């Protein structure tokens, strides 16, 4: 992948923060006032674009 856009970086940063705090994406999205659907859509979009995306916290069975 070439240079990342600011929008891609925004969502990737949120995905990394949720993962580093070991929070399920659903909890993190609620805490950060983000739409869970958008967070998960960007996770999938980044994966398709070949970006390494972190997994959700260890208690996040439904988010994986």
Beta strands, then each sheet from edge to edge (+ up, - down):
end
